[in-house]
């Protein structure tokens, strides 16, 4: 049966369309590879000086964030104080100072994720237990002492309670419980080891109420963030770090993060 001219035209059209589509896909893949290479070559804290690179990184990272990170930190990046998943847009940094390189370090090696290069330096002891800390011996606190330390932490945030034993709390904070060792004597924390600032009103766990603070002191905290080094391409990690940094930037000036 002979092939009609109309059929030949349709066939040629389909082949042409496939070639055009294949060429477009190939060009798109080549562009992404070129931009990935630029991302990896750039110094992390200088990459955002290139607007084109930032636009590419944001677009590259958003679907990866939703697929890999949103389950803990939320699609809106505001975290979950019930589980201690950090708010990523409030510009209050648990580790480092919020530079792109700091964020990238955490994404690559995680928090208490087993990597020797991860954020593993300290945990929050559970002072309400008989053995509060696995890393070294430290005494537990009685219910009354837990109350006193809790009230002292509230006072550090300028929320003193009437009738609270602040002086006992201060003594326990600086001596028996050794809270100063991580949170510093003034309670402002240590971003090198991830010890939160207790004076600024930002809370990783809970809502900053007396009950939630006491729970953290009594039960301890040791949240985990996975290490993505072996699971994500370096360009994707860099793009995620830029995305988080960009989303947090407006919060530093009080502007709305979009």
Buried (B, 14 or more C-beta within 10 A) or exposed (E): EEEEEEEEEEEEEEEEEEEEEEEEEEEEEEEBEEBBEBBEEBEBBEBBEBEEBBEBBBEBBEEBBEEBBEEBBBEEBBBBBEEBBBBBBBBBBBBBEBBBBBBBBBBBBBBBBEBEEBBBBBBBBBBBEEEBBEEEEBBBBEEEBBBBBBBBBBBBBEEEBEEBBBEBBBBBBBEBBBBEBBBBEEBBBBBEBBBBBBBEEBBBBBEBEBEBBBBBBBBBBEBBBBBBBEEBBEBBBBBBBBBBBBBBBBBEEEEEBE
